Amino acid sequence: MDKQMIAYKLRQIMSIRNLKQTDILRMAQPYCDIYRIKLNKSDLSQYINGKVIPGPWKLTILSLALNVDEAWLKGVDVPMDKENSSNANTIDDEGEMKSHSTIAERLKEYRKIKNMTLSDLGKITGIPPQTLNRYELDQRIPNINVVIKISEKLRVNPLWLQGYDVNIELSVGTVADRLKKALIIRNMKQSELVALTGIGKSSISTYISGEYEPKQKNLYRIAKALDVSEAWLMGLDVPMEREVVPKPPQSPDILPLPKTKRIPLLGTIACGEPILAEENLEGYVEAADEVEADFALRCRGDSMINARIYDGDLVYIREQPDVENGEIAAVLIGDEATLKRVYKYPGQVVLQPENPQYPPLVYSGEQLQDFLILGKAVAFLSRVK
């Protein structure tokens, strides 16, 4: 989710509707009361100025208050106005939420729609059937935390559950369903998705199984890797394809992103103490077209920090049997691989770290029989820390 894009959309809607920040805060207050969420002037100013990304609940509150599509507010290429804007008539003249039903009535309505017993509902929500029965008889009213828990388990709009005149469903599919569908359509393996997103294999597995849903940051990474709309992946009824969203005006000094290609990721290479190197294909990673590399390796440790190569960085390797003295190479010693500067002398090879805390690795005599240069390091990709 792009904080600059959200800021751009907020300023756009303020300009279109001639709204001030105080107007938005006033419109949002009834929803803040319902969700027990605080939204103050400082928060809103930071969102509008692009300094902070609003959290999921505050983003929902802003979309409800402004009566715009939440996906549009995130920058997805969908219409600004909600197709069914029944939320617009849930605020009365005094700024209070208008409830047309009760939680008791909505729980009974939901069970009727789904043909469920109280016992069925209890299994899904984790709330004892006796307690649910008291809710349905209006003998007890659940607090907002319980309402949100029930709405999340049933995948319904919490405002609908509280009796307000809004759509019952927040989405038309689950993240798990959409994720499985996208993997099939893109002909992508789970291991490739792991490599492209940098998300752990176990986490991806729980998303696919539906055991857990990804948080916003991981949802964005997955949508980008699969080249699908983030809103579609969330289950919303929008086109699957990722649309090109017009960006706010940028400085001419900002360079466009290069075209990329996919190259194999062959595992983890040691920086520091060598580790066992197994050249098992882990997946694929992106590399700029101009990078002439045959494969990539992920580094571990801090022995090459003076060459600006850090723990977790991707290093792109051009496969070749030899390198010049002083060049950085991926070197295989027996079954162990390491990334170092290579210096060759008569009868011995020195692998020099780029960190004075580590001594050079010297190989000579019979050790050289198992010495193999995998290739030359031609580029690396490092995250901003």
N, C-alpha and C positions, 0 to 999 in steps of 0.2 A: 504494500500500500504506500503510495507516494504522498508525503505530507505537503509537498508543493502543489500537487494536483488537487488535494482536498482544499487547501487554502484558496487556490484559483477558483474552484467551484463555489466555495462559500462567498467569495467576493463577487462572483458572477450573479448569484441568486440575490445578493444584497442590492446589486446595481439594478437588476431587472425589476425587483419588487420595491425598490426604494426603502430598504430596511436599514435600521441602525442596529448596533450590537445590543442595545437595551431592548429593542423590539424582539430580537431573537430570544434573549433571555426570558422575557415575559411570556413568549409563546411556548418556550420549552418548560417553564416552571411546573405546569400541571403534570407533564410526563415525568419530570424529575421527582415529583411527589409520589407518583404511582410506583416508580422503580426504586425509590429511595436512593437516588443518585444525585450528587451535588454537581452543579454546573455553574461556575461563577464567571465574572467578567474577565478575570485573569486567564482562566482556561480558554474561553472563547477567543480572546485576543491572540493567544499563542497559536490557536488553530488557524485563525484568519491570516496571521503573519507567516505561517508555514514553519513555525519553530518546533511544534509538537504534533504528533499524530493522535487524534482522539481515540480512546479505547473503544471496544466494540459496543458497549452499552451507551456511551455518550454519542457515538456515531448514529446509533438507532434513535436516540432521543432527538438529535438534530434533524434527522430525516423525517421523523414524525411531526416535529414542530414546524418544519418548513414545507411539509407535505410534498416531498420530493423522493424519488427512488433512491434507496440507500446505495445501490450499485452505481447510479449516476454520480452520487456524491464522492464515491471512491475513484471515479475517473473511467468507469466502464462505459462503453459506447452503447448506452440504452437511453430511451426518452427520459427527460428530466422529470416530468410529471408522472405520478403513479397511474397505472392503467385503471385501477379501481381505487379512487381516492375517498373511500368511505371514512377514512380517518379525519377528513376535513370537517365533518359535522359532529365530532365527539367533544368539542369544546363549546361551552355555552357562552352567553354574553358577558358573564362575570369571570371568564377564564377558567372555569372548573370543568373537569372531565364529566361527560354525561354517560351514565351507565344505564343500559336498557334491560339488563338481566342481572342475575346474581351468580356467584360462583356455584352455588348449589344447583341452579338450573343448567349451567353450562356443563358441569360434570355429568349430570344425567343425560344431557343432549349428546355429549361425546360418547358415552357408553352405548346409547341407542344407535348412533351412527355406526359405531364399530362392533355392535352386537357383543358387548363385553359384560361380564359380571363384575361385582365389586372385588372379588378375588383376583380376577384377571388384571384389573386396574392396579390392585395392590402389588402384584408381582412386577408390573412394569415400573411403577413409581417408587417402590420400596417403602410405601406407607401402609400401615396395617389397615385391612378392610374396615375394621370397626371405626377407625378415625375417619376414613373416607366416607363412611355412612353418616357420621355426625356432620361432616361438611355438607353432604347432600340433603340432610334434614334441617340445615340451617341452625343446628345446635352449637356449632363451633365454626369460626371463620379463620382460615389459615392466614398466617402472616405473609408478607411479601416474599420472604426467602423460600417459603414452602410453595407459594404460587409459582415462582420462577423455576423451582425444582420440578414441579409437576409439568409445567409447560415445556421444559427442556426434554423431559422423558417422553412426553406425548407428541413433541414436535409441533406444538400449537403456539399461536401468538398469546403471550401472557395477558395482553390487554383484552383479547377475546375471552379468555378464561375468567377474567374478572367482570365480564358482562358488557364490555364496551362494544360499540357497533363498528367492528373492524373485521378484516378477513381472518378466518380461523387458522389458516396455515401460513407459516413463514416461508416455506419453500415447497417445491414439488418433488424433491428427491433428496437422497442423502449423499454426503461426501463420499462414503464408501462405494455406493452404487456408481456415482459419476467417475470416481477414480478408476474403478475396474473397467468401466466402459471406455474411458480415455486411453488406458493402457492397451486395450484391444485395438482400438481405432488407429492409434499411433504405432502399433506393432512394436511395443517397447516392453522389455523385461523389467522386473522389479529391481534387479541389480543395476540396470542402466539408470533407472530413476534415482536410485541411491547415489550413484556417482555424479549425476547431473545436478542434484539438489544439495548434496552434502549432508542430507538427513540420514540418520542411522537406519540400518536395515530393520531393526526391531520396531522402530517407530513407524516406518512405512508399512510394515506388516500389520500393526494395530490399526492404522488408518484404513487399510484395505479390508480388514475384517470387520470394521465398524466398532471395534472395542473402544477406540478413542477417536476424537476429531482433532485435526491439526489446528494449532493457533494461527493467528493471522499471518505471522512472518513465514511459517512453513507452508501455509496455504498459498501464499504468493509464489514461493519458490517452486512448488509443485505445478501450479498453473502455468508458470513461465516455462518450465522444463517440458511440459506436455503441449505447450502452445495452445492453451484453451483459456476461455474467459474465466476469471476468478469467480465472478458471480455464478456462472454456470456450474463450476466445480462445487460451489456451496449448496447447490440444489435449486437455485432460482430458475424460473421459467424465462430464460434469455438464450440467445444463440450461443452455441458451443464455441465457435471460432473467436479467437482473440482479436479484437478490433484495434486498429491503430488509433490511439487517442491523441488529439492535438495537444501538444505541450505548450505551456506558457512561454512567452518570448524569452529567449536565452541570449547570453552574451556571444558575440561572434568568435570569441577566444575559445569557446568550448568546442572540442573536437567531437565529431560523431563517433559512435561505437563502430569498430571494424567488423567486416564480414567474418564469420567464423566457420570452422569445420570441426568435426568430431574425430578424436584420436583415442586409441586404447589407453586405459589406465591399468598399469600392470602391478599395482600393489604399493606397499610402503617401503621406502628406502631409508636407511638409518643416517641421521646426522648426529654424530657423537659416537657412542659405542655402537658398533654394527649389530644389526639384528638379523635373524634368519630371513632370507629373501625368498619368497615363493612367487614365481612369475605367473600367478593365476590372474586371468583377466577379471578385473573387478567391475568393469563397465567402460563407459566412454566419458570424456570431458571435452569441453569446448576449447579451441585454440584459434587465435587470429589466423586468417588465411596466409599472411606473410611469414608466420612461424614455420620454418622447415623442420618439423619434428616427426618422428615415427611413433613415439609413445610418450607417455608421461608417468611420472612416479610422484608419490606424496611423501614429503620429508618429515622426519621426526627428530626432535632434539634441537640444540642450539649451537652446534659446532661450526655453522657456516654463517653466523649472524653478521660478520663483517663484510660478507659478500651480499648482504641484504636478503639472505635466504633464511626464513624462520620456520619454526615448528608448524607443521600443517600446510606449508606452501606446496603448490604444484610446480614441479620442475619438468620442463619439456626437453626430451632427449632425442638427438639425431643419431640414429644407429650408425656406428663406425668402429673399426677395430683398433684405432689408435688416435691419440690427441697430441698436440704440441705441449712442450713443457710449460707448466703454469696454467694450463686450461683446466676448467672444472669438468669432471667426468663422473659418470656412474660406473663404478668398478665392482666386479664380482670377484670375491676371494673365496674359493671353495663354494660353500652354500650361503655365504654372507655378502650382502651388497652394501655399499656405502657411497656417499657423494663427497668428493674432496678435490682439491687441486692436485694434479699429478706432476711429479718431478721424477724423471728417469735418469739414473746414473749407471755406470758399468757395474753389473752384477746386483743391482738393487733398485727398488722403486719406493719412493716416499709419497705418501698421501698426506697432504698438509691441510689441517683444518683452518678455518677463518675465524678462530676464537682462541686467544692466547691461553685460555684455561685448559685447553686440550693439547696433549702432546702429539707430534706427528706419528703416523703409523708407517713403520719401515718393514719392507718385505724383501727377502733375499734368499739366495740358495734354492732349496727345494720348494720353498713357499711360492716362488715365481711360476712353478709348473701349473698351479691352479689359478694364476692371476689372469683375469679377463676384463678388458675394457668393453663395457656394454655400448657406450656412446658418449657423445659430447653434449653437455648441457648448453642449450641454445637460448633458453628463455625460462622465466618463472612467473608464476601468478601468486601474488601475496594479498591477503586481506588487510584492510586498514584496521589497525589496532588502536 
